[in-house]
Amino acid sequence: MRIVPWHEGGLDLLRRTNAPEMMVHLGGPESEEKLLDRHRRYLLLEAAGPGRMFLVELAGGGGPAGTIGYWEREWGGATVWETGWSVAPEFQGRGVATAAALAVAEAAARDGRHRFLHAFPSVENPASNAICRKAGFTLVGPCDLEYPKGRALRCHDWRLDLGDVTGLGSNDPA
């Protein structure tokens, strides 16, 4: 598994992972217009502001299996990195998201701007909460976020100290 910088081919994956069963914890599928907006934001993220989006690719080719990234968020009176991911159904249950979380933590640590990386999976999403635990995040506790805009989402706040992640993953997304 490796993570590669977001590129035009990511739009097809966004469409594949926009299925109702994939979006159940995130307010449901997005419209085509919102997917196109998301794709454009991902393409511009590194140039427009701190953070990066990546496609998750399996070793040996086969195209992208998922998405992951990190971006800035104000949280607890400080600026931190936030991360989130999505893995296509046919690749779930293989450790892909956990490996990607470790790789993106290393990328965020190399960036050097912030000490902590947070993930905010829904309290009702056992798979994403398990990924946080397996990737070494510490559960801070429950919290409420607005996602998507206008919708309250009860989450778990998971935090990873980026000073502790160097050498955990095996990917170099540079």
N, C-alpha and C positions, 0 to 999 in steps of 0.2 A: 504494500500500500504506500502511496505517496500523495502528497497534496501539491497541486500545481496552480499557479495564478489563474484567476478567473479569465475566461476568454469567450469569444462569440458562441462557441459550442455549448456553453452552459445553459443557454435558453431552452434547448431540448430537454435537458435534465430538470429544469424548473417546471416545465410542463408535465413531465412524468411524475414528479413528486407532488404535484398539486391535486392529487386525488383525494376524495373525501376521507378515506381511511388514514391518509398521511397528515391531513390537516385538522383532525378531530380535536387536538389539544391547542390549536392555534386559531380558532374562530371559523374554520371551514375554508374551502377552496377560494382562491383569489380569481378575479376576472382576468381575462387576457390583457387588458390594459394595465392592471396592477402588476402582472407578471413581467410585462415589458418594462415598466417603470423600475421594478426590482432589478431586472437584468442590467439596465442602464446604470443604476446606482452601484451595482457590483463592479461593473466595468470601470467606473470612475472612482471607486472608493479610495484607492491608494493615492491617486493624483489629487482628489478633492479634499481629503482629510485623513487623519490618522486611521489606520486599520487596513485590513486586506480581506478579500474573499478568495476562496480556493475551490477547485474541483477535487474531489477525492477519487483517485484512480487506483485500481487494483494492479498488483504486479502482473506482468505478462500481457498488458493491454486489455482490450474489451470495452474501452470507453469509460466515461465517468460513472461512478457508483453512488456519489453523494456530493454534498456541499458542506463547507465549514468555513468559518471566518472569525475575525475579531474586529471590534470597533470600540470607540470610546463611549462611555456612559458616566454620568454623574451619579454617584452612589455613596451614601453614608458620609456626605461632606467632602468627598474626594473624587477625582477623575480616575476611573478604573477601565480595564478592558472588559468587554462582555463578549461571550462566544455563543454560538448556536450552530446547529448542524441538522442535516437531513440526509438519510440514507435510503435509497430506493428499496422497495420491499424485497426484491429478489436477492439483495445483498445483506439484509438484516440478519442478526443472530450469528454473525461470523467474526465479530470483534472489529469490524471496519470502523465504526464510529469511535470506539475507544482508542484505537490506533490513531485516527485522525485528530481526536482531542489532544492526545499527547504531542502530535506533530505541530498542531496549531499553538499549543502552549509554548513549545520551543520557539516558534516563529515570533510570538508576542514577547517572549523573554529576550530574544535577540534584538527586538525593536528598542527595548530599554526605557521606554517612556513611563511605564507604570509597574508598580510592584505586584498588583493582583489581577487575576483573570477570574471573572464571575460567569456562571451559567445560571439561568433562571427557568428550568423546566417546570411545567405544570405539576402540581402536587398529584394530579391524576395520571401522570405519564411515568409508569414504573420503569420502562425501558430507558428513557433519558436520564432518570435519576440514578439508575444502576450504572450508566456510562460515566456519570460524574464520579461516583464512588470508585469505580474501577480505575479511572484516570487519576485518582489521587486528590480530588477536590475534597474539601472539608465542608460538611453541611453547617451553614450558619443558622438557618431556620427558615420558617415560612415568611412570605412577604406578598404584597399585592402590587401588580404592575398593570398598566393599561396596554393590552395587545390583543388584536390589532387596535388601532385608535378607536376609542369609544367603548371598548369592551374590557371589563375588569377580569384579570387573570390571577388566580391564586397560584403562587409559585413556591418553589424551594430556592433559596439563595445558596448556591454552592460557590466556594471560593478556593482558588489555588494560588499559593505564594509562588510567583515566578522565579524567585531566587532559588527555589528547590527543584526546578525542572530541567536544568541543563543536563543533557545526555539521556533523558528518559526515552525519547523517541528515536527513530532511525531515519528521519526524513530531513532533507535540506530543501525547503521550498523556494530558496532564493532565485 
